[in-house]
Amino acid sequence: MSREEEIQKKIQDNAIQEIDKDDPDVIAYLRVFRALPKTREYSVPERFAETVIRKLERKQKRIFLLHEYMWLTAGILLLVTAGAYTVTRLDFKIDFGFLNAFSYKGVLVFGIFFIAMLNYIDRRVIRKTKKLI
Amino acid sequence: MAGMDDRILVTRIIDGDLHAFRVLINQNEKLVAHMVGRLIKHDGEREDLCQEVFIRVYEKLSEFNFQSKLSTWIATIAYRHAINHLRKRKIVTEQIEDAVLQEKFLTEVNPEITLSENDMDEFMMLLIDALPASYKTVLLLFHKDNLRYSEIAAITGMPEGTVKNYLFRARNILKEQLLKQIGKENIR
């Protein structure tokens, strides 16, 4: 063990004797050891926890929206691809005959009601069960 | 092993209990503030980093395996986050070779740390502050936070032998710099 190590160990073990205190190295080390526990304390502002939680919530909301937009984009791309494929494979020709649907009022009313019900279930039931902080 | 309180707290946070997360923040904010504060000098950056540390803690909490105390794990995240921040800002933090360290601290007069001889404590604080990040961290974790060598090793990712070595060298540097600035004849 070097002399420096020995001095440090003695101070750490509270084994310094009066006679040692004539040694400048010992005195210097004592000053160092005395100063170390007195170093500056750092703190965070008040309501720090609230700030962190708000930041976390914003981050999670951003990620959620990003996922939603990704799925929306994927859905639109899939729809367009499927539509394009169907048109080319089935030799589809545009025919405005679908406007005859207005003759089938029952089907029309059912269609509107069905889509509205799906939207309602999506907003009230499905979205509520998702863990959105 | 982590206490039962830590287990309950972690489980609740993973389940989405924000109140439990608030408790975790309150329990550990001082520790994180110290870990970050010792390495980051700018107040604004310090607060931002402390916030980011806790967000990271929240995101990584499911990976905590209770092999250490929760506070030790959090301190590790805080330390690494601060060190990475310093690296991005290209502020030197890495282990400095002995020869370079000796040259910088024991032969080079640093005008920033020249102070009145009367204000010894303030002078010592500046000397401590001038140490390389990893030396300062190890020194203060031991002397200020009273952590064991094994805990310091876990937080910093250094082997225990390196922790002891850094402690010895850091104290030695401070002693030598103190004697150099004050003079052996004036040290009483």
Interface residues (C-beta under 8 A of the other chain):
Chain A: E4 E5 Q8 P24 D25 I27 A28 Y29 R31 V32 F33 A35 L36 P37 K38 T39 R40 E41 Y42 S43 V44 P45 F48 A49 E50 T51 V52 I53 K55 L56 K59 K131 I133
Chain B: G16 L18 F21 R22 I25 N26 E29 K30 V32 A33 H34 V36 G37 R38 R46 E47 C50 Q51 F54 I55 Y58 M120 D121 M124 M125 I128 L139 L140 H143 K144 F168 R171 N172 L174 K175 L178 L179 I182 K184 E185 I187 R188
